Amino acid sequence: MSIRSTLMHVAAQEDIHFLLTNRIPRRFVTQFMGWFSRIEQPLIRDVSLRTWQTFAELELDDAATTDFKSMHECFVRALRPGARPIDPDPALVTSPCDSIVGASGRIEGEELIQAKGFHYTLHDLLADQELVDLYRDGTYVTLRLTSSMYHRFHAPADCVVERVTYFSGDTWNTHPIALKRVEKLFCKNERAVIRTRLGNGQMLTMVPVAAILIASIRLHFLDVLLHLRHQGPNVISCCARLSKGEEMGWFQHGSTIIVFAPKGLQLCGHIRPGDTIRMGQALLQPS
């Protein structure tokens, strides 16, 4: 097969993937999946899990249990103790989740890279001038969770969660194919801006971004399930003290978390786009 034919074949596959996961009633499908995944009928559960395993590399060796009542319980499964060692170095910020590293590095003024040829700004995503000023010329890293990964996320350092701002939005797929086609995708989707203050006073912000099939974000320190029925932005003040590695919450399925760090922190030298990183592994270090 010639190079031209190969490229055309790849492009055709990307077109099909994009159409199947985006050119559908995204909000309806997402809300339907939220309902369907909770069905506890054994046959539906078993067929759903087998279908999921057929199309994704679902590995449950590190799960606390594999006795799930529904597909939803598998989505939000907990880990067995010790499955994710937390880097103990207090100077290092660890990854809040299992993920594939996406666009990352230095923020150019207020501009970040979504995918090659596509950019967005801090203001578009955060809608908070104080945070925009704080992270101007700072560091960011995009962490993409696939459907088969562990879906809970954890405190990347000893910190206090000071505020959560929730934005209701769309549910575009956050797969790299969509990131290359939908301008400012992260800024259009449902998301929560989680402001945390580290022990040294630095402000670290995490932005879980939902996507198709993931119609809600659960945070343990808030007595509310953040989902599409809420109109945003909703600003929720809080004062939740968390230890490094402590569970913060989960996505109902999987998606993306963007981490923002101010000047004084940078990506660890071994972090590269395309790498797989696990929760608890070193992500950011003093610059």
C-alpha positions in Angstrom: 0.0 0.0 0.0 1.4 3.4 -1.0 2.0 6.2 1.5 -0.9 8.2 0.0 -3.3 5.2 0.2 -2.3 4.6 3.8 -2.9 8.2 4.7 -6.3 8.1 3.0 -7.2 4.9 4.9 -6.2 6.5 8.2 -8.2 9.6 7.4 -11.3 7.5 6.5 -11.1 5.6 9.8 -10.8 8.9 11.7 -13.9 10.2 9.8 -15.9 7.2 10.9 -14.7 7.4 14.5 -15.6 11.1 14.6 -19.0 10.5 13.1 -19.9 7.6 15.4 -18.8 9.4 18.6 -19.8 13.0 17.9 -22.4 13.4 15.2 -25.1 11.8 17.4 -27.4 13.3 20.0 -24.5 13.6 22.5 -26.4 14.7 25.6 -29.2 12.2 25.1 -26.8 9.3 24.6 -24.8 10.4 27.6 -27.8 10.6 29.9 -29.1 7.3 28.5 -25.7 5.7 29.3 -25.8 7.0 32.8 -29.2 5.3 33.3 -28.3 2.1 31.5 -25.0 1.5 33.2 -26.7 1.3 36.6 -29.0 -1.6 35.6 -28.3 -4.4 38.0 -29.9 -7.2 36.0 -27.2 -9.9 35.8 -27.6 -10.7 32.1 -27.5 -7.1 31.0 -24.5 -6.5 33.3 -22.6 -9.5 32.0 -23.2 -8.8 28.3 -22.3 -5.1 28.8 -19.0 -6.0 30.5 -18.1 -8.6 27.9 -18.9 -6.1 25.1 -16.7 -3.5 26.8 -13.8 -5.9 27.2 -14.1 -6.8 23.5 -13.5 -3.2 22.4 -11.2 -2.0 25.1 -8.2 -3.4 27.1 -10.2 -3.6 30.3 -7.8 -4.9 33.0 -9.2 -5.6 36.5 -6.2 -7.2 38.2 -5.7 -4.1 40.4 -9.4 -3.7 41.3 -10.5 -4.1 44.9 -13.2 -6.5 43.7 -14.5 -7.9 40.4 -17.9 -8.7 41.8 -19.8 -5.8 40.2 -23.6 -5.4 40.5 -23.7 -3.2 37.3 -21.5 -1.8 34.6 -21.5 1.5 36.5 -19.8 -0.2 39.5 -17.0 -1.4 37.1 -16.7 2.1 35.7 -16.1 3.6 39.1 -14.2 0.7 40.7 -11.9 1.2 43.6 -8.3 -0.1 43.7 -7.0 -2.8 46.0 -4.7 -1.4 48.7 -1.2 -0.8 47.5 -2.0 -0.9 43.8 -0.8 2.7 43.3 2.2 3.6 45.4 2.3 7.4 46.0 5.6 9.1 45.5 6.5 10.3 49.0 8.8 13.2 48.1 6.9 16.3 49.4 8.6 18.5 46.8 6.9 16.5 43.9 3.4 16.8 42.7 2.0 13.5 41.6 -0.4 12.5 38.8 -4.0 12.7 40.1 -5.1 9.8 37.9 -4.1 7.0 35.5 -3.9 8.6 32.1 -2.1 9.1 28.8 -0.2 12.4 28.7 -1.5 14.8 26.0 -0.5 18.3 25.1 1.6 19.8 27.9 4.5 22.2 28.7 4.9 25.9 29.1 1.8 28.2 28.7 2.7 30.8 26.1 1.3 33.9 27.8 -2.4 32.8 28.1 -2.4 30.3 25.2 -2.3 26.5 25.4 -2.2 23.8 22.8 -5.3 21.5 22.4 -3.8 19.6 19.5 -1.5 20.5 16.6 -2.9 23.6 14.9 -5.6 24.1 17.6 -5.2 26.4 20.6 -7.3 27.8 23.4 -6.8 30.3 26.1 -6.7 30.2 29.9 -9.7 32.6 30.0 -11.8 30.4 27.6 -11.3 27.4 29.9 -11.1 28.9 33.4 -13.3 32.1 33.1 -11.5 33.4 36.1 -9.2 36.4 35.7 -7.4 35.7 39.0 -6.4 32.2 37.8 -5.6 33.5 34.3 -3.1 36.0 35.9 -1.7 33.3 38.1 -1.0 30.7 35.4 0.2 33.1 32.7 3.5 31.7 31.5 3.0 28.8 33.9 2.9 25.0 33.2 0.0 22.7 32.2 -0.4 19.1 31.4 -3.3 17.3 29.8 -4.1 13.9 31.2 -6.5 11.7 29.1 -8.3 8.8 30.7 -9.4 6.0 28.4 -12.6 4.0 28.9 -10.8 1.0 30.3 -8.6 2.9 32.8 -9.1 3.4 36.6 -11.5 6.4 36.7 -11.0 7.8 40.1 -8.7 10.8 40.8 -6.7 11.7 43.8 -5.0 14.7 45.5 -1.7 15.3 43.8 -0.2 16.7 47.0 -1.1 17.7 50.5 -3.6 20.5 49.8 -6.7 22.4 50.7 -9.5 22.6 48.1 -10.7 26.2 48.3 -13.2 26.5 45.6 -14.9 24.5 42.8 -16.5 26.2 39.8 -18.8 24.0 37.8 -19.6 24.7 34.1 -22.4 22.8 32.4 -21.6 22.2 28.8 -21.5 19.9 25.8 -20.2 16.3 25.7 -17.9 16.2 22.8 -15.6 13.1 22.8 -12.2 14.1 24.0 -10.3 11.5 21.9 -7.4 13.0 19.9 -9.4 12.7 16.7 -12.0 15.1 18.0 -9.3 17.4 19.5 -8.0 17.9 16.0 -11.4 18.8 14.6 -13.4 20.7 17.3 -12.0 24.2 18.1 -11.7 24.9 21.8 -13.3 21.6 22.7 -12.3 21.6 26.4 -13.8 25.0 26.8 -17.2 23.8 25.3 -17.5 20.7 27.4 -18.9 20.2 30.9 -16.1 20.7 33.4 -15.2 21.6 37.0 -12.4 24.0 37.9 -10.9 22.8 41.3 -8.7 25.3 43.1 -6.3 23.8 45.6 -3.7 25.4 47.7 -0.5 23.5 48.5 1.3 23.6 51.8 3.9 26.0 50.5 1.1 28.5 49.4 1.3 27.7 45.7 -2.1 27.3 43.9 -2.6 24.2 41.9 -5.7 23.9 39.8 -7.2 20.8 38.2 -9.9 20.9 35.6 -11.8 17.6 35.1 -13.4 17.8 31.7 -16.3 15.4 31.0 -17.2 14.0 27.6 -19.7 11.8 25.8 -21.0 9.0 28.1 -19.7 10.8 31.2 -22.6 13.0 32.3 -21.4 13.6 35.8 -18.4 14.3 38.1 -18.5 13.2 41.7 -16.3 15.0 44.3 -16.3 13.5 47.8 -16.0 16.8 49.6 -19.2 18.2 48.0 -22.6 17.0 48.8 -23.8 17.3 45.2 -23.4 15.3 42.0 -22.2 17.7 39.3 -24.0 16.8 36.1 -25.6 18.3 33.0 -28.8 19.3 34.7 -27.0 22.1 36.5 -26.6 25.4 34.7 -23.2 27.0 35.0 -21.1 28.5 36.1 -21.8 27.4 39.7 -19.2 28.7 42.2 -19.0 26.4 45.3 -16.8 27.6 48.2 -15.3 24.9 50.4 -12.4 24.1 52.7 -11.5 20.5 52.2 -8.1 19.4 53.5 -6.7 16.4 51.6 -3.5 14.3 52.0 -1.4 13.4 49.1 -2.9 10.4 47.3 -6.3 10.8 49.0 -9.2 10.1 46.8 -11.0 13.2 45.5 -13.7 11.8 43.3 -14.4 10.2 40.0 -15.8 10.4 36.5 -18.7 8.3 35.7 -16.8 6.8 32.7 -13.5 8.5 31.8 -12.3 11.7 30.2 -9.6 14.3 30.8 -8.0 16.2 33.6 -5.9 19.4 32.8 -3.5 20.3 35.6 -2.3 23.9 35.9 0.8 25.0 37.9 2.2 28.5 38.5 5.8 29.5 37.9 8.1 27.6 40.2 6.8 24.2 39.1 7.6 22.4 35.9 6.9 19.0 34.4 9.3 16.2 35.5 11.9 15.6 32.9 10.7 12.1 32.0 7.1 13.2 31.1 6.4 13.1 27.4 3.2 13.4 25.3 1.9 9.9 24.6 3.4 8.4 27.8 1.1 6.4 30.1 1.3 7.6 33.7 -0.3 6.1 36.8 -1.9 7.9 39.7 0.8 8.6 42.4 3.7 8.8 40.0 5.8 12.1 39.9 4.3 14.7 37.5 5.6 18.1 38.5 8.8 19.2 40.3 10.3 22.6 41.4 11.8 24.5 38.6 
